[in-house]
């Protein structure tokens, strides 16, 4: 079957003003910028969106802004409704449903964790229920949640217990598990790959859509990678994957999330820096990171150096 979320979905940043207040007025500019660079969808209020640093009310305002801007720019909108408190997660899911966005997602609680696969599925079912009209994706990110249940075991259970279950945002480098998920070939279930540095391996495993933070600033590079993969130009796809990794590493040296947000400002979309406990990146560190990026082809990513 054709994927509902093919190509690149950007895990979008949450915009703040200079005082750190939410600035939803910037969302239309983000949406226009991303749509103009080949992005097909947005994942709102996730890890890149600093969801733990936002109040529920702020997250709803953010969802409001993206539901409008996404529709106006032809972007599919996935709202992350994950929260450590079940009722807050359900409220976020219900609010997303009222907006008529394209899908919702949730990760697992990560402090008081589900003790079994069944408990995780039950949690997801309760979050998904207020948004029964929307496709529901489980956000699998074990490096942050500490939950490493095999997703190949999760998929059949979730499909049985969650009527609107649509798939997994698979942010893990357990490629044996990923391939097992894809090989299940479950109808109406989609695996969206979530590790930018390994997108080529995700595509090779059979994923047809990817969600990631670097697609905010490096979508031309990754679109070229996808094209090379699909045309069988394996050497070129591998070369572009290495460039993508080098770009991420350049920002990681400065502090990845704040640096990525500040890079967007230098590219013309001013979204501020990150909220505490993350700290802004100095201009000197940003200059150093951008010098490396320019050597890789930034800002147009027209091929760069090998």
C-alpha positions in Angstrom: 0.0 0.0 0.0 1.1 3.6 -0.5 2.4 5.3 2.6 0.3 8.1 4.2 3.5 9.9 5.3 6.1 9.3 2.6 9.3 11.2 2.1 10.5 13.6 4.7 8.6 14.8 7.8 10.4 17.5 9.7 10.4 17.2 13.5 9.9 21.0 13.9 11.3 23.3 16.5 9.2 25.3 18.8 9.7 29.0 18.3 10.4 31.3 21.3 11.0 35.1 21.5 14.0 36.7 23.1 12.5 36.3 26.5 11.8 32.6 26.0 8.0 33.0 25.6 6.2 30.9 23.0 6.0 32.8 19.7 3.4 31.0 17.5 3.4 33.9 15.1 6.6 32.4 13.6 4.9 29.1 12.7 3.6 30.3 9.3 7.2 31.3 8.3 8.5 27.9 9.4 5.8 26.1 7.4 6.4 28.1 4.3 10.2 27.6 4.5 9.8 23.8 4.9 7.2 23.3 2.2 9.4 25.3 -0.2 12.3 22.9 0.5 10.5 19.6 -0.3 9.2 18.7 3.2 5.8 16.9 3.1 4.9 16.8 6.8 5.7 18.1 10.2 5.9 16.4 13.6 4.9 19.0 16.2 5.9 19.1 19.9 8.2 16.2 20.0 11.8 15.9 21.3 13.0 18.6 18.8 10.0 20.7 19.8 11.2 20.6 23.5 7.8 19.2 24.7 9.0 18.6 28.3 9.7 22.3 28.6 6.2 23.4 27.4 3.0 23.6 29.4 -0.1 21.7 28.1 -1.6 25.1 27.2 1.4 26.1 25.2 1.4 22.8 23.4 -2.2 23.3 22.5 -1.5 26.8 21.2 1.4 25.3 19.1 -0.9 22.6 17.7 -3.5 25.4 16.8 -0.8 27.3 14.9 0.5 24.3 13.0 -2.9 22.9 12.1 -3.6 26.2 10.2 -0.1 26.8 8.8 0.3 23.2 7.8 -2.9 23.1 5.9 -2.1 26.4 4.2 1.2 25.1 3.0 0.2 21.6 2.0 2.0 19.9 4.9 0.6 16.9 6.8 0.6 17.6 10.5 1.3 15.0 13.2 0.8 16.3 16.8 2.8 14.7 19.6 0.5 14.2 22.6 3.0 12.4 24.9 3.1 13.3 28.5 4.0 11.7 31.8 0.4 12.3 33.1 -2.2 10.2 31.3 -5.0 12.8 31.5 -2.7 15.5 30.1 -1.8 13.2 27.2 -5.5 12.4 26.6 -6.3 16.1 26.6 -3.6 16.9 24.1 -4.8 14.0 21.9 -8.4 15.2 22.1 -7.4 18.8 21.3 -5.5 17.5 18.2 -8.6 15.6 17.1 -10.7 18.8 17.4 -8.3 20.5 15.0 -8.6 17.8 12.3 -4.8 17.3 11.9 -3.5 14.3 10.1 -2.3 12.1 13.0 -1.2 12.0 16.6 1.6 10.3 18.3 2.8 9.5 21.9 5.9 8.3 23.5 5.9 6.3 26.7 6.2 7.8 30.1 9.9 7.6 31.0 10.1 8.2 34.8 7.4 5.8 36.0 7.6 3.3 33.1 5.2 0.7 31.9 6.4 -2.6 33.3 5.4 -4.8 30.4 4.5 -4.7 26.7 0.9 -5.1 27.6 1.0 -2.1 30.0 2.6 0.0 27.2 -0.1 -0.9 24.7 -2.8 -0.1 27.3 -1.2 3.3 27.9 -1.1 4.0 24.2 -4.7 2.8 23.8 -5.9 5.2 26.5 -4.0 8.2 24.9 -5.3 7.3 21.4 -9.0 6.9 22.4 -9.9 10.7 22.6 -8.5 11.0 19.0 -10.2 8.0 17.6 -10.8 9.8 14.3 -7.0 10.2 13.7 -4.2 7.8 12.8 -2.1 7.0 15.9 1.6 6.4 15.9 3.6 5.1 18.8 6.9 7.1 19.2 9.6 4.6 19.9 12.7 6.3 21.2 14.4 4.0 23.7 17.5 6.1 24.2 15.3 8.7 26.0 12.4 6.6 27.4 14.5 3.7 28.6 11.9 1.3 27.1 13.4 -1.2 24.7 10.5 -3.7 24.2 10.8 -5.2 20.7 8.6 -3.3 18.3 8.0 -6.4 16.3 6.2 -7.8 19.4 4.4 -4.4 20.0 3.0 -4.1 16.5 0.5 -7.1 16.6 -0.7 -6.2 20.1 -1.2 -2.5 19.3 -3.0 -3.4 16.1 -5.5 -5.5 18.1 -6.0 -3.1 21.0 -5.9 0.3 19.3 -8.6 0.8 16.7 -6.8 3.8 15.1 -3.3 2.4 15.3 -1.3 3.5 12.2 2.3 2.6 13.0 5.5 3.6 14.7 7.9 6.5 14.6 10.9 4.2 15.0 13.8 6.3 16.5 16.2 3.5 17.2 19.2 1.9 15.6 18.1 -1.7 16.4 17.9 -2.6 12.7 17.1 -6.3 13.4 13.9 -5.1 15.1 13.2 -2.5 12.4 13.5 -5.2 9.7 11.3 -7.5 11.7 8.7 -4.8 11.9 8.8 -4.1 8.1 8.8 -7.8 7.3 5.5 -8.3 9.2 4.0 -6.4 6.2 0.9 -5.4 8.2 -1.8 -3.7 6.2 -2.5 -0.1 7.2 0.6 0.0 9.4 3.5 2.3 8.6 7.0 2.5 10.0 8.4 6.1 10.0 12.2 6.0 10.5 13.5 8.5 13.0 17.3 8.4 13.1 18.6 11.0 10.6 22.2 9.8 10.7 21.0 6.4 9.5 18.2 7.3 7.1 19.9 5.3 4.3 19.8 2.1 6.4 16.2 2.9 7.3 15.3 3.2 3.6 17.2 0.0 2.8 15.2 -1.8 5.5 12.0 -0.9 3.7 10.8 2.4 5.4 9.3 4.8 2.9 9.0 7.8 5.2 11.3 9.5 7.7 10.9 11.9 10.6 13.8 14.0 11.8 15.2 17.2 13.1 17.9 17.8 10.5 15.3 17.9 7.8 14.5 21.4 9.0 17.8 22.7 7.6 19.2 20.0 5.4 16.2 18.6 3.4 17.8 19.2 0.0 20.6 16.9 1.0 18.3 14.2 2.3 16.0 14.4 -0.7 19.0 13.9 -2.9 19.9 10.9 -0.8 16.4 9.4 -1.2 16.6 10.0 -5.0 20.0 8.3 -5.2 18.7 5.3 -3.1 15.6 4.9 -5.3 17.6 5.1 -8.5 20.2 2.6 -7.3 23.1 5.1 -7.1 24.4 3.4 -3.9 27.8 5.2 -3.8 26.1 8.6 -4.1 23.6 7.7 -1.5 26.3 6.7 0.9 28.3 9.8 0.2 25.3 12.0 0.9 24.6 10.0 4.1 28.1 10.8 5.3 27.6 14.5 4.6 24.4 14.4 6.6 26.3 12.9 9.6 29.0 15.5 9.3 26.4 18.3 9.4 24.8 16.9 12.5 28.2 16.3 14.2 29.2 20.0 13.5 26.1 21.1 15.4 26.5 18.6 18.1 29.9 20.0 18.9 28.2 23.3 19.7 25.1 21.8 21.4 22.8 20.2 18.8 19.3 21.5 19.6 20.1 25.1 20.5 22.6 25.2 17.6 20.1 23.8 15.1 17.5 26.4 16.2 20.0 29.3 15.9 21.1 28.0 12.5 17.5 28.3 11.3 17.7 32.0 12.3 20.8 32.4 10.2 18.8 30.8 7.3 16.1 33.3 7.6 13.6 31.7 10.0 14.0 33.3 13.4 12.8 30.8 16.0 15.0 31.8 19.0 17.1 29.5 21.0 16.2 26.6 23.4 14.6 26.9 26.8 16.5 25.9 30.0 17.9 23.6 31.0 19.4 23.9 27.5 21.6 26.9 26.9 22.1 29.2 23.9 25.2 28.7 21.7 27.7 31.5 21.5 28.1 33.4 18.2 31.7 32.2 18.0 30.6 28.5 18.3 27.9 29.1 15.7 30.4 30.7 13.4 32.6 27.7 13.7 29.7 25.3 13.1 28.5 27.2 10.1 32.0 27.3 8.6 32.0 23.5 8.7 28.5 23.4 7.2 29.4 25.7 4.4 32.2 23.3 3.5 29.6 20.6 3.2 27.4 22.7 0.9 25.3 24.7 3.4 22.9 26.5 2.9 21.8 25.0 -0.4 23.3 21.6 0.1 24.2 21.3 -3.6 26.5 18.4 -3.1 29.3 19.7 -1.0 32.7 18.1 -0.5 33.2 14.4 0.0 
